[in-house]
Amino acid sequence: MTDNQDLIEIANKILTEQKIPLIDGKIYDKFKIKKNNSVSYIEFVYENDESIIQGFLGLADFFHTVVFKEKDKFFIINGKQIYVLESA
């Protein structure tokens, strides 16, 4: 498996376990995340360490928000902050 596949598989498993809503292409055809409207853009990089994914998804739980998935990246938007999780 590639890092991208691992990331997606592990993230989906944790999302399901923690019952965090996921918005992706299956739920909504077109959505656009505008990075230039954010005050801060914080990147989490997955390098075969599941704790990075757990920490990232913990933010969604903390903020009581949804997670957006676009291709092989996951996003959490909180006000003008954008958090992104991607593989190295």
PDB file of N, CA, C and O in Angstrom, chain B, residues numbered from 101:
ATOM      1  N   MET B 101       0.822  -1.179   0.000  1.00  0.00           N
ATOM      2  CA  MET B 101       0.000   0.000   0.000  1.00  0.00           C
ATOM      3  C   MET B 101       0.871   1.250   0.000  1.00  0.00           C
ATOM      4  O   MET B 101       1.955   1.268   0.584  1.00  0.00           O
ATOM      5  N   THR B 102       0.395   2.270  -0.648  1.00  0.00           N
ATOM      6  CA  THR B 102       1.119   3.535  -0.648  1.00  0.00           C
ATOM      7  C   THR B 102       0.745   4.338   0.596  1.00  0.00           C
ATOM      8  O   THR B 102      -0.223   4.026   1.290  1.00  0.00           O
ATOM      9  N   ASP B 103       1.529   5.371   0.858  1.00  0.00           N
ATOM     10  CA  ASP B 103       1.228   6.233   2.004  1.00  0.00           C
ATOM     11  C   ASP B 103      -0.159   6.856   1.873  1.00  0.00           C
ATOM     12  O   ASP B 103      -0.879   6.976   2.864  1.00  0.00           O
ATOM     13  N   ASN B 104      -0.543   7.257   0.647  1.00  0.00           N
ATOM     14  CA  ASN B 104      -1.869   7.851   0.430  1.00  0.00           C
ATOM     15  C   ASN B 104      -2.973   6.870   0.779  1.00  0.00           C
ATOM     16  O   ASN B 104      -3.951   7.236   1.432  1.00  0.00           O
ATOM     17  N   GLN B 105      -2.821   5.612   0.343  1.00  0.00           N
ATOM     18  CA  GLN B 105      -3.836   4.596   0.631  1.00  0.00           C
ATOM     19  C   GLN B 105      -3.898   4.316   2.127  1.00  0.00           C
ATOM     20  O   GLN B 105      -4.983   4.168   2.688  1.00  0.00           O
ATOM     21  N   ASP B 106      -2.728   4.241   2.779  1.00  0.00           N
ATOM     22  CA  ASP B 106      -2.695   4.029   4.228  1.00  0.00           C
ATOM     23  C   ASP B 106      -3.406   5.164   4.947  1.00  0.00           C
ATOM     24  O   ASP B 106      -4.224   4.936   5.839  1.00  0.00           O
ATOM     25  N   LEU B 107      -3.084   6.389   4.551  1.00  0.00           N
ATOM     26  CA  LEU B 107      -3.687   7.567   5.164  1.00  0.00           C
ATOM     27  C   LEU B 107      -5.201   7.513   5.055  1.00  0.00           C
ATOM     28  O   LEU B 107      -5.903   7.702   6.048  1.00  0.00           O
ATOM     29  N   ILE B 108      -5.705   7.261   3.867  1.00  0.00           N
ATOM     30  CA  ILE B 108      -7.150   7.241   3.633  1.00  0.00           C
ATOM     31  C   ILE B 108      -7.807   6.113   4.424  1.00  0.00           C
ATOM     32  O   ILE B 108      -8.857   6.315   5.033  1.00  0.00           O
ATOM     33  N   GLU B 109      -7.204   4.943   4.419  1.00  0.00           N
ATOM     34  CA  GLU B 109      -7.781   3.793   5.132  1.00  0.00           C
ATOM     35  C   GLU B 109      -7.822   4.032   6.640  1.00  0.00           C
ATOM     36  O   GLU B 109      -8.845   3.789   7.280  1.00  0.00           O
ATOM     37  N   ILE B 110      -6.723   4.504   7.204  1.00  0.00           N
ATOM     38  CA  ILE B 110      -6.660   4.727   8.652  1.00  0.00           C
ATOM     39  C   ILE B 110      -7.598   5.867   9.054  1.00  0.00           C
ATOM     40  O   ILE B 110      -8.317   5.759  10.047  1.00  0.00           O
ATOM     41  N   ALA B 111      -7.590   6.954   8.286  1.00  0.00           N
ATOM     42  CA  ALA B 111      -8.452   8.097   8.599  1.00  0.00           C
ATOM     43  C   ALA B 111      -9.923   7.694   8.549  1.00  0.00           C
ATOM     44  O   ALA B 111     -10.695   8.054   9.438  1.00  0.00           O
ATOM     45  N   ASN B 112     -10.312   6.954   7.524  1.00  0.00           N
ATOM     46  CA  ASN B 112     -11.712   6.510   7.421  1.00  0.00           C
ATOM     47  C   ASN B 112     -12.102   5.628   8.602  1.00  0.00           C
ATOM     48  O   ASN B 112     -13.219   5.726   9.110  1.00  0.00           O
ATOM     49  N   LYS B 113     -11.186   4.767   9.040  1.00  0.00           N
ATOM     50  CA  LYS B 113     -11.452   3.890  10.184  1.00  0.00           C
ATOM     51  C   LYS B 113     -11.680   4.722  11.454  1.00  0.00           C
ATOM     52  O   LYS B 113     -12.628   4.478  12.200  1.00  0.00           O
ATOM     53  N   ILE B 114     -10.805   5.701  11.691  1.00  0.00           N
ATOM     54  CA  ILE B 114     -10.918   6.534  12.887  1.00  0.00           C
ATOM     55  C   ILE B 114     -12.162   7.421  12.818  1.00  0.00           C
ATOM     56  O   ILE B 114     -12.847   7.612  13.823  1.00  0.00           O
ATOM     57  N   LEU B 115     -12.453   7.959  11.638  1.00  0.00           N
ATOM     58  CA  LEU B 115     -13.657   8.775  11.471  1.00  0.00           C
ATOM     59  C   LEU B 115     -14.912   7.983  11.832  1.00  0.00           C
ATOM     60  O   LEU B 115     -15.810   8.491  12.504  1.00  0.00           O
ATOM     61  N   THR B 116     -14.957   6.747  11.381  1.00  0.00           N
ATOM     62  CA  THR B 116     -16.100   5.885  11.667  1.00  0.00           C
ATOM     63  C   THR B 116     -16.188   5.578  13.161  1.00  0.00           C
ATOM     64  O   THR B 116     -17.261   5.659  13.759  1.00  0.00           O
ATOM     65  N   GLU B 117     -15.039   5.223  13.761  1.00  0.00           N
ATOM     66  CA  GLU B 117     -15.027   4.893  15.187  1.00  0.00           C
ATOM     67  C   GLU B 117     -15.448   6.072  16.051  1.00  0.00           C
ATOM     68  O   GLU B 117     -16.195   5.904  17.015  1.00  0.00           O
ATOM     69  N   GLN B 118     -14.967   7.269  15.709  1.00  0.00           N
ATOM     70  CA  GLN B 118     -15.264   8.448  16.519  1.00  0.00           C
ATOM     71  C   GLN B 118     -16.541   9.162  16.079  1.00  0.00           C
ATOM     72  O   GLN B 118     -16.931  10.173  16.664  1.00  0.00           O
ATOM     73  N   LYS B 119     -17.185   8.627  15.048  1.00  0.00           N
ATOM     74  CA  LYS B 119     -18.439   9.174  14.527  1.00  0.00           C
ATOM     75  C   LYS B 119     -18.310  10.647  14.149  1.00  0.00           C
ATOM     76  O   LYS B 119     -19.174  11.467  14.460  1.00  0.00           O
ATOM     77  N   ILE B 120     -17.199  10.960  13.465  1.00  0.00           N
ATOM     78  CA  ILE B 120     -16.971  12.319  12.965  1.00  0.00           C
ATOM     79  C   ILE B 120     -17.490  12.366  11.533  1.00  0.00           C
ATOM     80  O   ILE B 120     -17.097  11.539  10.711  1.00  0.00           O
ATOM     81  N   PRO B 121     -18.360  13.313  11.222  1.00  0.00           N
ATOM     82  CA  PRO B 121     -18.904  13.394   9.860  1.00  0.00           C
ATOM     83  C   PRO B 121     -17.817  13.703   8.827  1.00  0.00           C
ATOM     84  O   PRO B 121     -16.926  14.518   9.064  1.00  0.00           O
ATOM     85  N   LEU B 122     -17.914  13.035   7.682  1.00  0.00           N
ATOM     86  CA  LEU B 122     -16.987  13.226   6.573  1.00  0.00           C
ATOM     87  C   LEU B 122     -17.765  13.695   5.360  1.00  0.00           C
ATOM     88  O   LEU B 122     -18.774  13.099   4.985  1.00  0.00           O
ATOM     89  N   ILE B 123     -17.292  14.759   4.756  1.00  0.00           N
ATOM     90  CA  ILE B 123     -17.890  15.247   3.513  1.00  0.00           C
ATOM     91  C   ILE B 123     -16.881  15.015   2.411  1.00  0.00           C
ATOM     92  O   ILE B 123     -15.776  15.556   2.429  1.00  0.00           O
ATOM     93  N   ASP B 124     -17.280  14.203   1.456  1.00  0.00           N
ATOM     94  CA  ASP B 124     -16.401  13.903   0.327  1.00  0.00           C
ATOM     95  C   ASP B 124     -17.222  13.832  -0.950  1.00  0.00           C
ATOM     96  O   ASP B 124     -18.390  14.220  -0.956  1.00  0.00           O
ATOM     97  N   GLY B 125     -16.628  13.341  -2.029  1.00  0.00           N
ATOM     98  CA  GLY B 125     -17.297  13.274  -3.316  1.00  0.00           C
ATOM     99  C   GLY B 125     -18.534  12.401  -3.336  1.00  0.00           C
ATOM    100  O   GLY B 125     -19.396  12.576  -4.197  1.00  0.00           O
ATOM    101  N   LYS B 126     -18.641  11.461  -2.401  1.00  0.00           N
ATOM    102  CA  LYS B 126     -19.817  10.596  -2.341  1.00  0.00           C
ATOM    103  C   LYS B 126     -21.036  11.348  -1.817  1.00  0.00           C
ATOM    104  O   LYS B 126     -22.172  11.031  -2.168  1.00  0.00           O
ATOM    105  N   ILE B 127     -20.788  12.340  -0.980  1.00  0.00           N
ATOM    106  CA  ILE B 127     -21.880  13.076  -0.356  1.00  0.00           C
ATOM    107  C   ILE B 127     -22.210  14.349  -1.115  1.00  0.00           C
ATOM    108  O   ILE B 127     -23.381  14.690  -1.284  1.00  0.00           O
ATOM    109  N   TYR B 128     -21.194  15.043  -1.567  1.00  0.00           N
ATOM    110  CA  TYR B 128     -21.399  16.331  -2.214  1.00  0.00           C
ATOM    111  C   TYR B 128     -20.464  16.420  -3.409  1.00  0.00           C
ATOM    112  O   TYR B 128     -19.248  16.298  -3.262  1.00  0.00           O
ATOM    113  N   ASP B 129     -21.028  16.633  -4.587  1.00  0.00           N
ATOM    114  CA  ASP B 129     -20.243  16.639  -5.822  1.00  0.00           C
ATOM    115  C   ASP B 129     -19.176  17.722  -5.869  1.00  0.00           C
ATOM    116  O   ASP B 129     -18.009  17.456  -6.156  1.00  0.00           O
ATOM    117  N   LYS B 130     -19.594  18.933  -5.585  1.00  0.00           N
ATOM    118  CA  LYS B 130     -18.666  20.041  -5.781  1.00  0.00           C
ATOM    119  C   LYS B 130     -18.600  20.913  -4.536  1.00  0.00           C
ATOM    120  O   LYS B 130     -19.593  21.506  -4.114  1.00  0.00           O
ATOM    121  N   PHE B 131     -17.435  20.974  -3.975  1.00  0.00           N
ATOM    122  CA  PHE B 131     -17.168  21.957  -2.934  1.00  0.00           C
ATOM    123  C   PHE B 131     -15.751  22.437  -3.154  1.00  0.00           C
ATOM    124  O   PHE B 131     -14.904  21.705  -3.666  1.00  0.00           O
ATOM    125  N   LYS B 132     -15.506  23.643  -2.771  1.00  0.00           N
ATOM    126  CA  LYS B 132     -14.204  24.235  -2.993  1.00  0.00           C
ATOM    127  C   LYS B 132     -13.713  24.855  -1.688  1.00  0.00           C
ATOM    128  O   LYS B 132     -14.433  25.613  -1.038  1.00  0.00           O
ATOM    129  N   ILE B 133     -12.511  24.531  -1.327  1.00  0.00           N
ATOM    130  CA  ILE B 133     -11.892  25.092  -0.146  1.00  0.00           C
ATOM    131  C   ILE B 133     -10.948  26.196  -0.618  1.00  0.00           C
ATOM    132  O   ILE B 133      -9.993  25.937  -1.349  1.00  0.00           O
ATOM    133  N   LYS B 134     -11.219  27.407  -0.201  1.00  0.00           N
ATOM    134  CA  LYS B 134     -10.431  28.554  -0.639  1.00  0.00           C
ATOM    135  C   LYS B 134      -9.362  28.869   0.408  1.00  0.00           C
ATOM    136  O   LYS B 134      -9.647  29.460   1.450  1.00  0.00           O
ATOM    137  N   LYS B 135      -8.149  28.469   0.115  1.00  0.00           N
ATOM    138  CA  LYS B 135      -7.047  28.673   1.047  1.00  0.00           C
ATOM    139  C   LYS B 135      -6.722  30.154   1.221  1.00  0.00           C
ATOM    140  O   LYS B 135      -6.286  30.570   2.294  1.00  0.00           O
ATOM    141  N   ASN B 136      -6.929  30.948   0.178  1.00  0.00           N
ATOM    142  CA  ASN B 136      -6.546  32.353   0.260  1.00  0.00           C
ATOM    143  C   ASN B 136      -7.464  33.166   1.176  1.00  0.00           C
ATOM    144  O   ASN B 136      -7.129  34.303   1.508  1.00  0.00           O
ATOM    145  N   ASN B 137      -8.604  32.624   1.592  1.00  0.00           N
ATOM    146  CA  ASN B 137      -9.497  33.322   2.513  1.00  0.00           C
ATOM    147  C   ASN B 137      -9.173  33.019   3.978  1.00  0.00           C
ATOM    148  O   ASN B 137      -9.786  33.585   4.883  1.00  0.00           O
ATOM    149  N   SER B 138      -8.224  32.140   4.202  1.00  0.00           N
ATOM    150  CA  SER B 138      -7.924  31.743   5.575  1.00  0.00           C
ATOM    151  C   SER B 138      -6.875  32.663   6.198  1.00  0.00           C
ATOM    152  O   SER B 138      -6.052  33.262   5.506  1.00  0.00           O
ATOM    153  N   VAL B 139      -6.932  32.754   7.515  1.00  0.00           N
ATOM    154  CA  VAL B 139      -5.919  33.494   8.264  1.00  0.00           C
ATOM    155  C   VAL B 139      -4.718  32.595   8.497  1.00  0.00           C
ATOM    156  O   VAL B 139      -3.572  33.041   8.440  1.00  0.00           O
ATOM    157  N   SER B 140      -4.992  31.325   8.760  1.00  0.00           N
ATOM    158  CA  SER B 140      -3.907  30.373   8.952  1.00  0.00           C
ATOM    159  C   SER B 140      -4.221  29.063   8.244  1.00  0.00           C
ATOM    160  O   SER B 140      -5.374  28.642   8.151  1.00  0.00           O
ATOM    161  N   TYR B 141      -3.169  28.438   7.753  1.00  0.00           N
ATOM    162  CA  TYR B 141      -3.262  27.177   7.023  1.00  0.00           C
ATOM    163  C   TYR B 141      -2.243  26.249   7.661  1.00  0.00           C
ATOM    164  O   TYR B 141      -1.040  26.412   7.459  1.00  0.00           O
ATOM    165  N   ILE B 142      -2.718  25.276   8.431  1.00  0.00           N
ATOM    166  CA  ILE B 142      -1.843  24.403   9.200  1.00  0.00           C
ATOM    167  C   ILE B 142      -1.825  23.024   8.568  1.00  0.00           C
ATOM    168  O   ILE B 142      -2.873  22.406   8.380  1.00  0.00           O
ATOM    169  N   GLU B 143      -0.638  22.543   8.241  1.00  0.00           N
ATOM    170  CA  GLU B 143      -0.498  21.252   7.570  1.00  0.00           C
ATOM    171  C   GLU B 143      -0.018  20.181   8.542  1.00  0.00           C
ATOM    172  O   GLU B 143       0.923  20.382   9.310  1.00  0.00           O
ATOM    173  N   PHE B 144      -0.694  19.041   8.482  1.00  0.00           N
ATOM    174  CA  PHE B 144      -0.261  17.827   9.170  1.00  0.00           C
ATOM    175  C   PHE B 144       0.225  16.879   8.076  1.00  0.00           C
ATOM    176  O   PHE B 144      -0.477  16.662   7.089  1.00  0.00           O
ATOM    177  N   VAL B 145       1.407  16.318   8.242  1.00  0.00           N
ATOM    178  CA  VAL B 145       1.962  15.436   7.222  1.00  0.00           C
ATOM    179  C   VAL B 145       2.071  14.030   7.797  1.00  0.00           C
ATOM    180  O   VAL B 145       2.751  13.805   8.798  1.00  0.00           O
ATOM    181  N   TYR B 146       1.387  13.084   7.145  1.00  0.00           N
ATOM    182  CA  TYR B 146       1.398  11.685   7.568  1.00  0.00           C
ATOM    183  C   TYR B 146       2.640  10.999   6.999  1.00  0.00           C
ATOM    184  O   TYR B 146       2.848  10.969   5.786  1.00  0.00           O
ATOM    185  N   GLU B 147       3.454  10.452   7.892  1.00  0.00           N
ATOM    186  CA  GLU B 147       4.642   9.693   7.489  1.00  0.00           C
ATOM    187  C   GLU B 147       4.650   8.356   8.218  1.00  0.00           C
ATOM    188  O   GLU B 147       5.584   8.055   8.961  1.00  0.00           O
ATOM    189  N   ASN B 148       3.615   7.558   8.008  1.00  0.00           N
ATOM    190  CA  ASN B 148       3.463   6.234   8.615  1.00  0.00           C
ATOM    191  C   ASN B 148       3.390   6.273  10.139  1.00  0.00           C
ATOM    192  O   ASN B 148       3.810   5.323  10.800  1.00  0.00           O
ATOM    193  N   ASP B 149       2.865   7.352  10.701  1.00  0.00           N
ATOM    194  CA  ASP B 149       2.672   7.478  12.138  1.00  0.00           C
ATOM    195  C   ASP B 149       1.202   7.789  12.386  1.00  0.00           C
ATOM    196  O   ASP B 149       0.744   8.907  12.148  1.00  0.00           O
ATOM    197  N   GLU B 150       0.472   6.793  12.864  1.00  0.00           N
ATOM    198  CA  GLU B 150      -0.974   6.932  13.043  1.00  0.00           C
ATOM    199  C   GLU B 150      -1.346   8.032  14.031  1.00  0.00           C
ATOM    200  O   GLU B 150      -2.456   8.562  13.973  1.00  0.00           O
ATOM    201  N   SER B 151      -0.435   8.381  14.936  1.00  0.00           N
ATOM    202  CA  SER B 151      -0.748   9.418  15.914  1.00  0.00           C
ATOM    203  C   SER B 151      -0.963  10.780  15.246  1.00  0.00           C
ATOM    204  O   SER B 151      -1.686  11.617  15.787  1.00  0.00           O
ATOM    205  N   ILE B 152      -0.353  11.015  14.090  1.00  0.00           N
ATOM    206  CA  ILE B 152      -0.582  12.251  13.337  1.00  0.00           C
ATOM    207  C   ILE B 152      -2.048  12.314  12.903  1.00  0.00           C
ATOM    208  O   ILE B 152      -2.690  13.357  13.023  1.00  0.00           O
ATOM    209  N   ILE B 153      -2.571  11.200  12.400  1.00  0.00           N
ATOM    210  CA  ILE B 153      -3.965  11.137  11.962  1.00  0.00           C
ATOM    211  C   ILE B 153      -4.895  11.321  13.156  1.00  0.00           C
ATOM    212  O   ILE B 153      -5.873  12.064  13.078  1.00  0.00           O
ATOM    213  N   GLN B 154      -4.588  10.645  14.256  1.00  0.00           N
ATOM    214  CA  GLN B 154      -5.425  10.749  15.446  1.00  0.00           C
ATOM    215  C   GLN B 154      -5.434  12.176  15.991  1.00  0.00           C
ATOM    216  O   GLN B 154      -6.483  12.670  16.404  1.00  0.00           O
ATOM    217  N   GLY B 155      -4.293  12.836  15.997  1.00  0.00           N
ATOM    218  CA  GLY B 155      -4.216  14.213  16.459  1.00  0.00           C
ATOM    219  C   GLY B 155      -5.018  15.152  15.565  1.00  0.00           C
ATOM    220  O   GLY B 155      -5.734  16.028  16.050  1.00  0.00           O
ATOM    221  N   PHE B 156      -4.889  14.959  14.263  1.00  0.00           N
ATOM    222  CA  PHE B 156      -5.626  15.780  13.303  1.00  0.00           C
ATOM    223  C   PHE B 156      -7.134  15.596  13.483  1.00  0.00           C
ATOM    224  O   PHE B 156      -7.870  16.578  13.582  1.00  0.00           O
ATOM    225  N   LEU B 157      -7.590  14.359  13.527  1.00  0.00           N
ATOM    226  CA  LEU B 157      -9.016  14.100  13.668  1.00  0.00           C
ATOM    227  C   LEU B 157      -9.538  14.474  15.055  1.00  0.00           C
ATOM    228  O   LEU B 157     -10.729  14.732  15.229  1.00  0.00           O
ATOM    229  N   GLY B 158      -8.643  14.500  16.036  1.00  0.00           N
ATOM    230  CA  GLY B 158      -9.014  14.978  17.357  1.00  0.00           C
ATOM    231  C   GLY B 158      -9.435  16.442  17.325  1.00  0.00           C
ATOM    232  O   GLY B 158     -10.269  16.874  18.121  1.00  0.00           O
ATOM    233  N   LEU B 159      -8.851  17.207  16.393  1.00  0.00           N
ATOM    234  CA  LEU B 159      -9.259  18.608  16.229  1.00  0.00           C
ATOM    235  C   LEU B 159     -10.719  18.704  15.787  1.00  0.00           C
ATOM    236  O   LEU B 159     -11.464  19.555  16.272  1.00  0.00           O
ATOM    237  N   ALA B 160     -11.120  17.841  14.877  1.00  0.00           N
ATOM    238  CA  ALA B 160     -12.515  17.855  14.412  1.00  0.00           C
ATOM    239  C   ALA B 160     -13.454  17.567  15.585  1.00  0.00           C
ATOM    240  O   ALA B 160     -14.505  18.194  15.720  1.00  0.00           O
ATOM    241  N   ASP B 161     -13.069  16.629  16.413  1.00  0.00           N
ATOM    242  CA  ASP B 161     -13.874  16.313  17.589  1.00  0.00           C
ATOM    243  C   ASP B 161     -13.889  17.500  18.553  1.00  0.00           C
ATOM    244  O   ASP B 161     -14.939  17.853  19.091  1.00  0.00           O
ATOM    245  N   PHE B 162     -12.737  18.109  18.769  1.00  0.00           N
ATOM    246  CA  PHE B 162     -12.626  19.249  19.675  1.00  0.00           C
ATOM    247  C   PHE B 162     -13.457  20.435  19.192  1.00  0.00           C
ATOM    248  O   PHE B 162     -14.140  21.081  19.986  1.00  0.00           O
ATOM    249  N   PHE B 163     -13.400  20.723  17.885  1.00  0.00           N
ATOM    250  CA  PHE B 163     -14.136  21.844  17.320  1.00  0.00           C
ATOM    251  C   PHE B 163     -15.598  21.500  17.010  1.00  0.00           C
ATOM    252  O   PHE B 163     -16.368  22.378  16.621  1.00  0.00           O
ATOM    253  N   HIS B 164     -15.984  20.231  17.180  1.00  0.00           N
ATOM    254  CA  HIS B 164     -17.335  19.766  16.855  1.00  0.00           C
ATOM    255  C   HIS B 164     -17.698  20.139  15.420  1.00  0.00           C
ATOM    256  O   HIS B 164     -18.722  20.774  15.166  1.00  0.00           O
ATOM    257  N   THR B 165     -16.849  19.737  14.503  1.00  0.00           N
ATOM    258  CA  THR B 165     -17.047  20.067  13.099  1.00  0.00           C
ATOM    259  C   THR B 165     -16.901  18.835  12.225  1.00  0.00           C
ATOM    260  O   THR B 165     -16.654  17.733  12.715  1.00  0.00           O
ATOM    261  N   VAL B 166     -17.054  19.033  10.944  1.00  0.00           N
ATOM    262  CA  VAL B 166     -16.943  17.934   9.979  1.00  0.00           C
ATOM    263  C   VAL B 166     -15.553  17.937   9.367  1.00  0.00           C
ATOM    264  O   VAL B 166     -14.800  18.903   9.488  1.00  0.00           O
ATOM    265  N   VAL B 167     -15.235  16.838   8.711  1.00  0.00           N
ATOM    266  CA  VAL B 167     -13.979  16.711   7.982  1.00  0.00           C
ATOM    267  C   VAL B 167     -14.322  16.652   6.502  1.00  0.00           C
ATOM    268  O   VAL B 167     -15.231  15.930   6.091  1.00  0.00           O
ATOM    269  N   PHE B 168     -13.589  17.415   5.709  1.00  0.00           N
ATOM    270  CA  PHE B 168     -13.754  17.403   4.262  1.00  0.00           C
ATOM    271  C   PHE B 168     -12.638  16.576   3.661  1.00  0.00           C
ATOM    272  O   PHE B 168     -11.496  16.639   4.118  1.00  0.00           O
ATOM    273  N   LYS B 169     -12.962  15.799   2.636  1.00  0.00           N
ATOM    274  CA  LYS B 169     -11.958  15.004   1.934  1.00  0.00           C
ATOM    275  C   LYS B 169     -11.997  15.384   0.469  1.00  0.00           C
ATOM    276  O   LYS B 169     -13.046  15.338  -0.174  1.00  0.00           O
ATOM    277  N   GLU B 170     -10.838  15.761  -0.049  1.00  0.00           N
ATOM    278  CA  GLU B 170     -10.706  16.105  -1.455  1.00  0.00           C
ATOM    279  C   GLU B 170      -9.511  15.325  -1.996  1.00  0.00           C
ATOM    280  O   GLU B 170      -8.365  15.590  -1.631  1.00  0.00           O
ATOM    281  N   LYS B 171      -9.794  14.361  -2.868  1.00  0.00           N
ATOM    282  CA  LYS B 171      -8.776  13.436  -3.388  1.00  0.00           C
ATOM    283  C   LYS B 171      -8.096  12.726  -2.233  1.00  0.00           C
ATOM    284  O   LYS B 171      -8.740  11.921  -1.561  1.00  0.00           O
ATOM    285  N   ASP B 172      -6.824  12.989  -1.975  1.00  0.00           N
ATOM    286  CA  ASP B 172      -6.124  12.284  -0.900  1.00  0.00           C
ATOM    287  C   ASP B 172      -5.741  13.220   0.246  1.00  0.00           C
ATOM    288  O   ASP B 172      -4.787  12.953   0.977  1.00  0.00           O
ATOM    289  N   LYS B 173      -6.486  14.314   0.402  1.00  0.00           N
ATOM    290  CA  LYS B 173      -6.259  15.261   1.493  1.00  0.00           C
ATOM    291  C   LYS B 173      -7.522  15.405   2.327  1.00  0.00           C
ATOM    292  O   LYS B 173      -8.638  15.342   1.811  1.00  0.00           O
ATOM    293  N   PHE B 174      -7.326  15.599   3.613  1.00  0.00           N
ATOM    294  CA  PHE B 174      -8.424  15.821   4.538  1.00  0.00           C
ATOM    295  C   PHE B 174      -8.311  17.241   5.083  1.00  0.00           C
ATOM    296  O   PHE B 174      -7.207  17.717   5.351  1.00  0.00           O
ATOM    297  N   PHE B 175      -9.447  17.923   5.250  1.00  0.00           N
ATOM    298  CA  PHE B 175      -9.464  19.299   5.705  1.00  0.00           C
ATOM    299  C   PHE B 175     -10.416  19.461   6.883  1.00  0.00           C
ATOM    300  O   PHE B 175     -11.470  18.827   6.937  1.00  0.00           O
ATOM    301  N   ILE B 176     -10.034  20.315   7.821  1.00  0.00           N
ATOM    302  CA  ILE B 176     -10.907  20.766   8.899  1.00  0.00           C
ATOM    303  C   ILE B 176     -10.901  22.281   8.824  1.00  0.00           C
ATOM    304  O   ILE B 176      -9.841  22.906   8.793  1.00  0.00           O
ATOM    305  N   ILE B 177     -12.080  22.863   8.796  1.00  0.00           N
ATOM    306  CA  ILE B 177     -12.185  24.313   8.717  1.00  0.00           C
ATOM    307  C   ILE B 177     -12.833  24.802  10.007  1.00  0.00           C
ATOM    308  O   ILE B 177     -13.911  24.350  10.394  1.00  0.00           O
ATOM    309  N   ASN B 178     -12.153  25.731  10.655  1.00  0.00           N
ATOM    310  CA  ASN B 178     -12.658  26.299  11.896  1.00  0.00           C
ATOM    311  C   ASN B 178     -12.488  27.817  11.810  1.00  0.00           C
ATOM    312  O   ASN B 178     -11.398  28.348  12.020  1.00  0.00           O
ATOM    313  N   GLY B 179     -13.575  28.493  11.501  1.00  0.00           N
ATOM    314  CA  GLY B 179     -13.487  29.932  11.308  1.00  0.00           C
ATOM    315  C   GLY B 179     -12.606  30.250  10.111  1.00  0.00           C
ATOM    316  O   GLY B 179     -12.884  29.810   8.996  1.00  0.00           O
ATOM    317  N   LYS B 180     -11.567  30.999  10.336  1.00  0.00           N
ATOM    318  CA  LYS B 180     -10.640  31.337   9.249  1.00  0.00           C
ATOM    319  C   LYS B 180      -9.378  30.494   9.302  1.00  0.00           C
ATOM    320  O   LYS B 180      -8.373  30.838   8.681  1.00  0.00           O
ATOM    321  N   GLN B 181      -9.423  29.397  10.037  1.00  0.00           N
ATOM    322  CA  GLN B 181      -8.297  28.473  10.108  1.00  0.00           C
ATOM    323  C   GLN B 181      -8.619  27.233   9.280  1.00  0.00           C
ATOM    324  O   GLN B 181      -9.725  26.697   9.341  1.00  0.00           O
ATOM    325  N   ILE B 182      -7.641  26.795   8.514  1.00  0.00           N
ATOM    326  CA  ILE B 182      -7.782  25.565   7.743  1.00  0.00           C
ATOM    327  C   ILE B 182      -6.677  24.612   8.177  1.00  0.00           C
ATOM    328  O   ILE B 182      -5.495  24.954   8.154  1.00  0.00           O
ATOM    329  N   TYR B 183      -7.078  23.433   8.566  1.00  0.00           N
ATOM    330  CA  TYR B 183      -6.130  22.369   8.910  1.00  0.00           C
ATOM    331  C   TYR B 183      -6.196  21.346   7.802  1.00  0.00           C
ATOM    332  O   TYR B 183      -7.286  20.974   7.368  1.00  0.00           O
ATOM    333  N   VAL B 184      -5.052  20.884   7.336  1.00  0.00           N
ATOM    334  CA  VAL B 184      -5.021  19.905   6.245  1.00  0.00           C
ATOM    335  C   VAL B 184      -4.127  18.738   6.657  1.00  0.00           C
ATOM    336  O   VAL B 184      -3.077  18.923   7.272  1.00  0.00           O
ATOM    337  N   LEU B 185      -4.563  17.545   6.306  1.00  0.00           N
ATOM    338  CA  LEU B 185      -3.800  16.331   6.533  1.00  0.00           C
ATOM    339  C   LEU B 185      -3.512  15.701   5.193  1.00  0.00           C
ATOM    340  O   LEU B 185      -4.427  15.434   4.414  1.00  0.00           O
ATOM    341  N   GLU B 186      -2.234  15.461   4.917  1.00  0.00           N
ATOM    342  CA  GLU B 186      -1.837  14.810   3.665  1.00  0.00           C
ATOM    343  C   GLU B 186      -0.632  13.930   3.924  1.00  0.00           C
ATOM    344  O   GLU B 186       0.043  14.074   4.943  1.00  0.00           O
ATOM    345  N   SER B 187      -0.364  13.025   3.012  1.00  0.00           N
ATOM    346  CA  SER B 187       0.791  12.159   3.171  1.00  0.00           C
ATOM    347  C   SER B 187       2.034  12.835   2.586  1.00  0.00           C
ATOM    348  O   SER B 187       1.951  13.712   1.726  1.00  0.00           O
ATOM    349  N   ALA B 188       3.170  12.395   3.082  1.00  0.00           N
ATOM    350  CA  ALA B 188       4.458  12.985   2.650  1.00  0.00           C
ATOM    351  C   ALA B 188       4.740  12.714   1.189  1.00  0.00           C
ATOM    352  O   ALA B 188       5.774  13.138   0.672  1.00  0.00           O
TER     353      ALA B 188
END
